[in-house]
Amino acid sequence: MMSLFDEEQIMKMYANDIEKETDRKTAERMIKKGKMTLEEIADCVSLLSLEELKELEAEMTELV
């Protein structure tokens, strides 16, 4: 029974990681377009905080 619970928790964590990565890629595209503020993007990608978006934007500008 305990291993079933652990597997279920692992699957939920994995699904959350996938969703967060999808939100991150969406946010990257939105930042690149430059048509929205980070606050507006934060409203669209619920799994990323404004602070995470600021870090992502800084990472992207370092790469350029």
N, C-alpha and C positions, 0 to 999 in steps of 0.2 A: 504494500500500500504506500509506503513512504517513497519508494522509487518512482511510483506512478505520479505522485505529487511533485517530486523533483523534476521529472520529465516534463510535466505540464508547466511548471514554472520556467524551465529552460526554454520551452517553445514560446511562451509569452514574452520572455526577454528577447529572444531571437526576432520575433515578429516586431517588437518595439524598435529594435536596432535597425531593421529593414525600413520601417516607416520613417525613422529619424534620418537615415541616409537618403531616402527619397526626398524628404523635406529639405535636406541640405543641398541636394542637387538642384531642386526647384529654386531655392534661395539664391544659389550661385548664378543661375540664369537671370533671375530678377535683378540682382545687383549689377550684373554685366550690362543689362539694358539701361540701367540708370534712370528709369522713369518713376520709381517709387522710393520713398524714404525707407529707412530701416524699420521704423515704427509701423509703416504700412505693410511691409513684408512680414513682420512679426505677426500681424493679424492674419496673414494668409497661411503661414507655416507654423501651426500651433505647437509643434514639438521642439521648436528652437526658441530660446529666449532672446531678448534684445541683445544681451551681453554676448551670446553665442554668435549672433549675426554680426556684431561689431568685430569679433575675433575673425570670423570668416572673411569679412570685407578687408581687414588688415592683411590676412594671409594672401588674399587675391592681389592686393596692391603690391605686396612684396615680390610676387612671382612675375610681375610685369616689368 
